[in-house]
Amino acid sequence: MSTFVGWARFIVPTRNLKNYNYNVNNTYQLQPQIQQPQTQTIKHLFPHASNGNIVPINIRLAQPADIPFLAWVLYTAAQSHLAHCPWSIIFNETEARTRTLLEHITQNPSLPWSDVSNFWIADADGKPAAAMCGFAPTTETPTDPVITELSIAKQVFHYSNEQLADIQKRIIIATFGFPDDIPNTWAIENVAVLPEYQGKGLIDLLFKHVLEEGRQKGFKQVQILSLIGNEQGQRSFERNGFAVITQKVHPEFENLFGTPGAKLLVQDL
């Protein structure tokens, strides 16, 4: 199961993109590989039955060693039920190059919806099998998120200004398909599970931890986005207490990405 929420933050916070300045020179410097932390947070060990066997499910916070897996999560969550991943469409890149870009994006703390430190991971059979990002949305960032992510992309792939201008046009279209955020609401994004572990309850376990984290931080509501047509993801969200409150559609969004738009689901904490 995956849910299309992976690149909503990339485009939603930025308005008036028709006048957007895509000069991203010297905005972002790629960082060396983050050092492994001294300790790892383990929430608990959860037994899970799978084909008659007991599989230990370890729920924990992500760490730098998980970055390649998280790039897969961002890519898979964005693709949702679509034929092509929107990240690849926006940047006009192959899956391999897109996932390289996403590895760098996960290492930038100014992008909380994709930062490695905000992910919970479910380990199964000793390996990462599912992940979910929980974070507090903020409109007060030092740098516009679009500038940050375009800067990362330019540093990784050495895009020309002409290429960045083309990317900008697709970003403008992408803004047409997302409902606005609810202020002061805990947010969940970038949810995905490996195919061989789908239907095993890993996402439900992750929801328990990420929702509790929002409660502990004092939030009264939580929101999640899902592409229209992602019926499997929506059923999972509704099973975990969410309900659709609005949606947004646009024909240009559908022409570019293959879906009319996205739904906003909310629940009280």
N, C-alpha and C positions, 0 to 999 in steps of 0.2 A: 504494500500500500504506500502510495506517496500522495502528497498534497501540494498543489500549486500555490506556494507562498514564498518561494525562494527568492524571487527578484522583485516582489512588490515594493519592498522598502527602497530599493534602488531608484525607483521612479516616482513613487507617491509623494515623498516630502518636497519635491521640486516643482514649483509652479512657474507659469509664464515661460515655458521652455522655448517658445518661438524666438525669444530674444536672448537665449542662453549663450553664454560665452564659453566655448569649449577649449580655450587656451589653458592647457593643463601643465605647462612647463614648470618643472621644479616644485610641483605641489606635493608629490609623494616619492619617497625613496624606498625601494625594496629593502626589506629587512633580512638579515641573515637568519638561518634556521633558529627558532626559539629553543632555548635550552630546556631539557626535561625538568619538570618541577621535582622538588625533593620528596613531596608526598602526593598521594593520590587519594581523592575523596571517594569512599565507597559507601553508598547508601545502605544497601543490604543485598543479601543473596536470596534469590527467589527460585524455588524449584518449579519446573514446568514440565508437564508431560508431553512427550513428542513421540508418536509411533510406539507407544508402550514403554519408552525410556524416560528416565528423569534427566532433564537437561538443566543444569544450573544457569540461572539468568542473573547476571551481575549488573546492577544499575549504578552508574558512576558518572562523575563529571568528566568531560573530555579533557585530553591533554595533547601536547604538540604532536606526539607520535600518531594521533588520530587524524591529522590534517588530510592525508590522501583519501581516507574514508569519508571525511566530511565534505571534500570536494565532490565525491560521488553523491553524497546526500543532497547537496545543493543542486547538482545537475538533475538528479532523479526527481526531487521534489518539484523543481520548476517544470520539468517535462510533463509530470502528472500523467494524464491519459492521452496526451497529444502525440502526433507523429514525430515532431521535432522539438527539441528543447528551446524555449524562448531565449535563454542566455546565448545559445549558438546563433539563433536568428538575429538577435540584436547586434552581436559582434561579428557576425558572418564568419564563424570559425567552425572547425571540426570539433567533434566531441573531445578528442585528446587535448587539443589546444585550449578549448573552453575549460576543461577540468584543471589544466595548468593555471589558468587565470584564476579560477575559483580557489585553488590552494593559497594563492597570495591574498585573495580577498578575505579568507578566514583568519588571517593573521593581523588584521587591522582593527584595534579596539574601538575606533571611532565609528565602526559599522556594527552595532550590537546585534543586529538580526542575523549576522553571519560569523561573528567572532567566536573563535574556538572556546573561549572561556565561558560562553553562555549555553553550551550544548550539554545535554545529558545523553549518555550512550547506554544501550543495552548490549552487554556481551553475552553471547551464547556459544557454547562449545569452545570457549577460550578466545573468541574473536569478536570484534564489533559487528553487530547484526542490525542495529536500528539506532536512530538518533532523532533528537528533537531539540529545538532552540527555544528557550524562554528568556524574555528580556523586557525591560521597561522602555517603551518608546520615548523618545525625546525629540523636540523640535529645535533644541539648542545645541547644535554641533559646531565645533570650531571651523569645519569646512563642509560645504554642501556635499552630501553623499554622492551625487552624480559626479562632481569634480573629483572626489576621492577615487571612485571606481574607474573613471576614465583615465585618471592619472596612473593608477596601477596598471591598467591595460596598455597604456602608452609605454610605460617602463618595461613591461614584459615583452610586448610585441612590436614596439617602435612604430606605432601607427603615425601616419602623416596627418596633417590637419584636414586634408580632404577625406580621409577615412573616418576621422573623428566626426566630421560634419555629417557623413552618412549614418554613423551610429546615432548621432543626435536626432536625426529624423525618425529613426525607429523608436527611440526613447519617447519622443513626443506622442507617437501613436500608442505606445504602451501605457501612457498615462490615462488614456481614454477608457480603460476597462476595469479600473479598480475603485471600489467605494472608499470614501474617506475614513481615516481612523477615528475611533472614539477616544476623546481626550482622557488622560489619566487611567488608562486601561492596560493591564498586563497583556503581553502579546506572545503568541506561539507561532513559530514559522519553521520552515525547513524540516519537514517530517518525512522520513523514508525508512524502509526496512528492506533488507535483502530478500530477493524473491523466495529463496528456500525457507525463510522464516516467516513469511506472510501467513496470517491466520493463526499464529501461535500465541497471541496476547501480548507481544512485546510493546506495541504502541500503547495499549491500555495501561501497562505498567509505567511507561514513560509519562503518560498524562498524569498519573497519580503524583509523581514526583514534581513535575513542572508546575502543575496547578497548586500544589502545596507551597512551592517556592514563591509563587505570586501572592498567596495568602500571607506567608511569613513577611513579605515585604510591604504588606498593608494595602494591597489592591483589593477592590471590591468587585471588579469585573475582569474578564479575560476575553480576548478576541482571537480569531483565526480566519484566514482567508482561504478560499477554495475556488478553483476554476469551475465555471459552469460546465457541467458534463462529467465532472469527476465524482461519479455516484459512489464509488467505493470509498473515497476519502470522506465524502459527506456523511455516509452511514457511520463511519468510524467516529467522526466528530460528534454526531448526534447520540451515538451510544455512550459517549463520554460526557454528555450533559450540554452540548452546544445546540443552539437553534439559529437558523437563518433569520436575520433581521432586515437585510437589504441586499440588493445586487445592483451592478452597473454593467451596461452593455453598450457596444459601439460597433458599427459595421467595419470601420477601418481596423479596429483591434481584431475583429474576427478574420478579416482578409489576411492579416499578417501572421496571426498565431493559430488560427483554426478553431477558435472558441469565441462566443460572443462577448465574454467578460468574466467577472468574478463575483462570488458571493461573500458577504461578511457574516460570520457566525459568532455569537456571543453567549456567555453564561455568567451568572453571578458566582462569586467565590465565597 
